[in-house]
């Protein structure tokens, strides 16, 4: 393991020398250009998340969905305009239940008032996601800044690249590998399902029509399926009811999600899929045998990898004045 990490550090060093955009991110990037930027984000999160704790799950999901399409460049925030010619990521199926856009816009307004045209929307998402999870008692992680905002957003890319709740393990592994994330990252980042809610359409086929003949998913615990059918998603067409992803513990960032996986009570097919691969199952068991702090530390490392996917720095992209539209 020591040799692996040494090799990893060497690779990072070489990439930095070659001018990798990831290497251009810095801790405290705005320390001179906008020294209050990170505190403005943190103060806003501290002020509002206690009154709406469910937003923490929303913001980390937004960050995840942003990074998986065109990198962490704020492209998920863009609205459709006739000049762009494409439907944007916002309207893609994976993002139709995203919330928190107004939250990010409010932070952006405060930062713009302090330092016009300096801090990117992409960095605001990354910082707000981290700060909101910390405020709910979850882990912290390093968020180097200096991301710039992308100019393009395409709904079809979001649909193809964001992991879906119906994905099997083969598809999940490939989608994560496409972003230079490995099996361990897959297990750890899925752990964010320990907080937040889901909507019935993302899993109701498991309850009512798994293979197209009115059957249930046999990999879903039958008692859990009965509860979901009788108290939550009472019809297959219910598109308004919300369901806890980690029942009884959805507001606490803990290991309960993984415990439920081993009880066949993962809500999504993609959750259940993690138990049907020997490597991912081994990681799950290792997390459950370790401490909560170990999970926090491991989760932090995966988040630090994720929030550097495909970042734009230097003269690439722009610093949007309004997170929902490009400047020009």
C-alpha positions as CSV (number, residue, x, y, z in Angstrom):
1,X,0.0,0.0,0.0
2,X,2.9,2.4,0.8
3,X,4.3,1.7,-2.6
4,X,1.0,2.4,-4.2
5,X,0.6,5.8,-2.6
6,X,4.2,6.7,-3.4
7,X,3.6,5.9,-7.0
8,X,0.4,8.0,-6.8
9,X,2.3,11.0,-5.5
10,X,4.9,10.6,-8.3
11,X,2.1,10.6,-10.9
12,X,0.5,13.7,-9.3
13,X,3.9,15.4,-9.4
14,X,4.4,14.6,-13.1
15,X,0.9,15.9,-14.0
16,X,1.6,19.1,-12.1
17,X,4.8,19.6,-14.0
18,X,2.9,19.0,-17.3
19,X,0.4,21.7,-16.4
20,X,-2.6,19.5,-15.5
21,X,-5.6,21.7,-14.8
22,X,-6.2,19.7,-11.6
23,X,-2.8,20.9,-10.4
24,X,-3.9,24.5,-10.8
25,X,-6.4,24.3,-7.9
26,X,-5.1,25.6,-4.7
27,X,-6.2,25.7,-1.1
28,X,-7.1,29.3,-0.4
29,X,-7.1,30.3,-4.1
30,X,-9.1,33.4,-3.3
31,X,-7.0,34.5,-0.3
32,X,-5.8,37.6,-2.1
33,X,-8.4,38.2,-4.8
34,X,-11.5,37.7,-2.5
35,X,-10.3,36.9,1.1
36,X,-13.8,36.7,2.5
37,X,-15.2,34.3,-0.2
38,X,-15.0,31.0,1.7
39,X,-16.3,32.6,4.9
40,X,-19.3,34.1,3.0
41,X,-20.2,30.7,1.8
42,X,-19.7,29.1,5.2
43,X,-21.7,31.8,7.0
44,X,-24.7,31.4,4.6
45,X,-24.6,27.7,5.0
46,X,-24.4,28.0,8.8
47,X,-27.3,30.4,8.8
48,X,-29.7,28.4,6.6
49,X,-29.0,24.7,6.8
50,X,-30.1,24.3,10.4
51,X,-33.6,25.5,9.3
52,X,-33.6,23.2,6.2
53,X,-31.2,20.3,7.0
54,X,-32.5,18.3,3.9
55,X,-30.6,20.8,1.8
56,X,-27.3,19.2,2.8
57,X,-28.2,16.1,0.9
58,X,-29.4,18.2,-2.0
59,X,-26.2,20.2,-2.2
60,X,-23.9,17.2,-2.2
61,X,-26.0,15.5,-4.8
62,X,-25.8,18.7,-7.0
63,X,-22.1,18.7,-6.6
64,X,-21.9,15.0,-7.6
65,X,-24.1,15.5,-10.6
66,X,-22.2,18.6,-11.7
67,X,-18.8,16.8,-11.5
68,X,-20.0,13.8,-13.5
69,X,-20.8,15.9,-16.5
70,X,-18.1,18.0,-18.1
71,X,-16.3,18.0,-14.8
72,X,-16.9,20.2,-11.8
73,X,-17.7,23.4,-13.8
74,X,-21.1,24.5,-12.6
75,X,-22.7,23.3,-15.9
76,X,-25.6,21.8,-13.9
77,X,-26.7,25.3,-13.0
78,X,-27.2,26.6,-16.5
79,X,-30.7,27.4,-17.8
80,X,-31.8,26.6,-21.3
81,X,-31.6,29.6,-23.7
82,X,-32.6,29.7,-27.3
83,X,-29.1,30.7,-28.3
84,X,-27.5,27.6,-26.7
85,X,-29.5,25.3,-29.0
86,X,-29.5,22.4,-26.4
87,X,-31.6,21.5,-23.5
88,X,-29.3,21.9,-20.5
89,X,-28.4,19.4,-17.7
90,X,-31.1,20.9,-15.5
91,X,-33.9,19.3,-17.5
92,X,-32.3,15.8,-17.8
93,X,-34.1,13.1,-15.9
94,X,-31.4,12.7,-13.3
95,X,-31.6,16.4,-12.4
96,X,-35.4,17.0,-12.4
97,X,-35.6,16.4,-8.7
98,X,-32.5,18.5,-7.9
99,X,-33.1,21.4,-5.5
100,X,-30.9,24.1,-4.1
101,X,-30.4,26.3,-7.2
102,X,-31.8,29.3,-5.4
103,X,-29.5,28.5,-2.5
104,X,-26.4,28.7,-4.7
105,X,-27.8,31.8,-6.4
106,X,-28.1,33.5,-3.1
107,X,-24.6,32.7,-2.1
108,X,-23.4,33.9,-5.5
109,X,-25.1,37.3,-5.0
110,X,-23.4,37.8,-1.7
111,X,-20.0,36.9,-3.1
112,X,-20.5,39.1,-6.2
113,X,-21.3,42.0,-3.9
114,X,-18.0,41.5,-2.2
115,X,-15.8,40.6,-5.2
116,X,-17.5,41.0,-8.6
117,X,-16.4,38.5,-11.2
118,X,-13.9,36.7,-9.1
119,X,-15.4,33.5,-7.5
120,X,-16.9,30.8,-9.8
121,X,-20.2,29.1,-9.3
122,X,-18.4,25.8,-9.6
123,X,-16.3,26.7,-6.5
124,X,-19.4,27.8,-4.6
125,X,-21.1,24.5,-5.2
126,X,-18.0,22.6,-4.0
127,X,-17.7,24.7,-0.9
128,X,-21.4,24.8,0.0
129,X,-21.6,21.0,-0.3
130,X,-18.7,20.4,2.0
131,X,-19.8,23.1,4.6
132,X,-23.4,21.8,4.7
133,X,-22.3,18.2,5.3
134,X,-20.0,19.4,8.1
135,X,-22.9,21.3,9.7
136,X,-25.0,18.2,9.9
137,X,-22.3,16.4,11.8
138,X,-20.7,14.7,8.8
139,X,-17.1,14.7,7.6
140,X,-15.1,17.6,6.3
141,X,-12.7,17.4,3.3
142,X,-10.3,19.6,1.5
143,X,-11.7,21.8,-1.2
144,X,-9.0,23.5,-3.2
145,X,-10.4,26.3,-5.3
146,X,-9.7,28.0,-8.6
147,X,-12.4,26.2,-10.7
148,X,-13.8,28.2,-13.6
149,X,-17.3,27.8,-14.9
150,X,-18.1,25.9,-18.1
151,X,-19.8,27.4,-21.1
152,X,-21.8,24.4,-22.2
153,X,-24.5,22.2,-20.7
154,X,-26.2,19.3,-22.5
155,X,-29.1,17.3,-21.1
156,X,-28.2,14.2,-23.1
157,X,-24.7,14.1,-21.5
158,X,-26.3,14.2,-18.1
159,X,-28.6,11.3,-18.9
160,X,-25.7,9.2,-20.2
161,X,-23.0,10.0,-17.6
162,X,-24.7,10.4,-14.2
163,X,-25.1,7.1,-12.4
164,X,-28.7,6.1,-12.4
165,X,-30.6,4.4,-9.5
166,X,-31.4,1.5,-11.9
167,X,-27.8,0.9,-12.9
168,X,-26.2,-2.5,-12.3
169,X,-22.7,-3.0,-11.0
170,X,-21.1,-3.3,-14.4
171,X,-22.5,0.0,-15.5
172,X,-21.7,1.7,-12.2
173,X,-18.1,0.6,-12.3
174,X,-17.7,1.9,-15.9
175,X,-19.3,5.3,-15.2
176,X,-17.0,5.8,-12.2
177,X,-14.0,4.6,-14.1
178,X,-14.8,7.1,-16.8
179,X,-14.2,9.8,-14.2
180,X,-11.0,8.1,-12.8
181,X,-12.9,6.9,-9.7
182,X,-12.4,3.3,-8.6
183,X,-14.5,0.6,-6.8
184,X,-13.7,2.0,-3.4
185,X,-14.8,5.5,-4.5
186,X,-18.0,3.9,-5.8
187,X,-18.8,2.4,-2.4
188,X,-17.7,5.5,-0.4
189,X,-19.5,8.1,-2.5
190,X,-22.7,5.9,-2.5
191,X,-22.4,6.3,1.3
192,X,-23.9,9.9,0.8
193,X,-27.2,8.0,0.6
194,X,-27.0,7.9,4.4
195,X,-28.8,11.3,4.3
196,X,-31.6,12.6,2.2
197,X,-34.7,11.4,0.4
198,X,-35.8,9.8,-2.9
199,X,-38.9,9.9,-5.1
200,X,-40.9,6.8,-5.9
201,X,-40.3,6.7,-9.6
202,X,-36.6,6.0,-8.9
203,X,-37.3,2.6,-7.5
204,X,-41.0,1.8,-7.8
205,X,-40.3,-0.8,-10.6
206,X,-38.6,-2.9,-7.8
207,X,-42.0,-3.0,-6.0
208,X,-44.4,-3.4,-8.9
209,X,-42.9,-4.4,-12.2
210,X,-39.3,-5.5,-12.0
211,X,-39.1,-7.7,-15.1
212,X,-42.2,-6.4,-16.8
213,X,-44.6,-9.0,-15.5
214,X,-45.9,-7.3,-12.4
215,X,-43.3,-8.8,-10.1
216,X,-41.0,-7.5,-7.3
217,X,-37.2,-7.4,-7.3
218,X,-36.3,-10.6,-5.4
219,X,-33.1,-8.9,-4.2
220,X,-35.1,-6.4,-2.1
221,X,-36.1,-7.6,1.4
222,X,-39.7,-8.6,1.2
223,X,-40.7,-7.0,4.5
224,X,-39.1,-3.7,3.5
225,X,-40.9,-4.0,0.1
226,X,-44.2,-4.5,1.9
227,X,-43.7,-1.4,4.0
228,X,-42.8,0.7,1.0
229,X,-45.9,-0.5,-0.9
230,X,-48.3,-0.1,2.0
231,X,-47.1,3.2,3.5
232,X,-45.1,5.1,0.8
233,X,-45.4,4.3,-2.9
234,X,-48.9,2.9,-2.8
235,X,-49.2,3.0,-6.6
236,X,-46.7,2.4,-9.3
237,X,-47.5,5.9,-10.7
238,X,-46.9,7.8,-7.5
239,X,-44.5,10.7,-8.5
240,X,-45.0,12.9,-5.5
241,X,-44.2,10.9,-2.4
242,X,-40.7,11.1,-0.9
243,X,-39.0,8.2,0.8
244,X,-36.0,8.2,3.2
245,X,-33.0,6.6,1.6
246,X,-31.7,5.6,5.1
247,X,-34.9,5.0,7.1
248,X,-34.6,6.2,10.7
249,X,-31.3,7.8,10.2
250,X,-31.7,10.1,7.1
251,X,-30.5,13.2,9.0
252,X,-27.4,11.6,10.4
253,X,-24.2,11.0,8.4
254,X,-23.3,7.5,9.6
255,X,-22.8,3.9,8.6
256,X,-26.4,2.9,8.8
257,X,-26.7,3.0,5.0
258,X,-24.2,0.1,4.7
259,X,-25.9,-1.9,7.4
260,X,-29.1,-1.7,5.5
261,X,-27.4,-2.8,2.3
262,X,-26.4,-6.1,4.0
263,X,-30.0,-6.5,5.1
264,X,-31.1,-6.2,1.4
265,X,-32.7,-2.9,2.2
266,X,-30.9,-0.6,-0.2
267,X,-33.6,1.5,-1.8
268,X,-32.2,1.6,-5.3
269,X,-31.0,-1.1,-7.6
270,X,-27.7,0.7,-7.7
271,X,-27.5,0.4,-3.9
272,X,-28.3,-3.3,-4.0
273,X,-25.7,-3.8,-6.8
274,X,-22.9,-2.9,-4.4
275,X,-23.5,-6.2,-2.5
276,X,-23.2,-8.3,-5.6
277,X,-19.6,-7.7,-6.4
278,X,-17.0,-9.3,-4.2
279,X,-14.7,-6.3,-4.1
280,X,-17.4,-3.7,-3.3
281,X,-18.9,-6.1,-0.7
282,X,-15.5,-6.4,0.9
283,X,-15.2,-2.6,1.2
284,X,-18.7,-2.4,2.7
285,X,-17.7,-5.0,5.4
286,X,-14.5,-3.2,6.1
287,X,-16.3,0.1,6.7
288,X,-18.8,-1.6,9.0
289,X,-16.0,-3.2,11.0
290,X,-14.2,0.1,11.3
291,X,-15.1,3.3,13.2
292,X,-17.3,6.1,12.1
293,X,-14.2,8.3,12.0
294,X,-12.5,5.9,9.6
295,X,-15.6,6.2,7.3
296,X,-15.4,10.0,7.5
297,X,-11.7,9.9,6.6
298,X,-12.2,7.5,3.7
299,X,-15.2,9.4,2.4
300,X,-13.3,12.7,2.6
301,X,-10.5,11.2,0.3
302,X,-13.1,10.1,-2.3
303,X,-14.8,13.5,-2.2
304,X,-11.4,15.2,-2.7
305,X,-10.9,13.0,-5.8
306,X,-14.4,13.7,-7.1
307,X,-14.3,17.5,-6.7
308,X,-11.3,17.7,-9.0
309,X,-12.8,15.8,-11.9
310,X,-12.3,17.7,-15.2
311,X,-11.9,21.1,-13.5
312,X,-11.4,24.1,-15.7
313,X,-8.7,26.6,-14.6
314,X,-6.6,29.4,-16.0
315,X,-8.2,30.8,-19.1
316,X,-10.6,27.9,-19.8
317,X,-14.2,28.7,-19.2
318,X,-15.2,31.9,-17.3
319,X,-16.4,33.3,-14.0
320,X,-20.1,33.6,-14.5
321,X,-21.9,36.7,-13.2
322,X,-25.1,34.8,-12.9
323,X,-24.8,31.1,-12.3
324,X,-27.8,30.3,-14.5
325,X,-26.5,31.9,-17.7
326,X,-23.1,32.3,-19.4
327,X,-21.8,35.8,-19.6
328,X,-21.8,36.3,-23.3
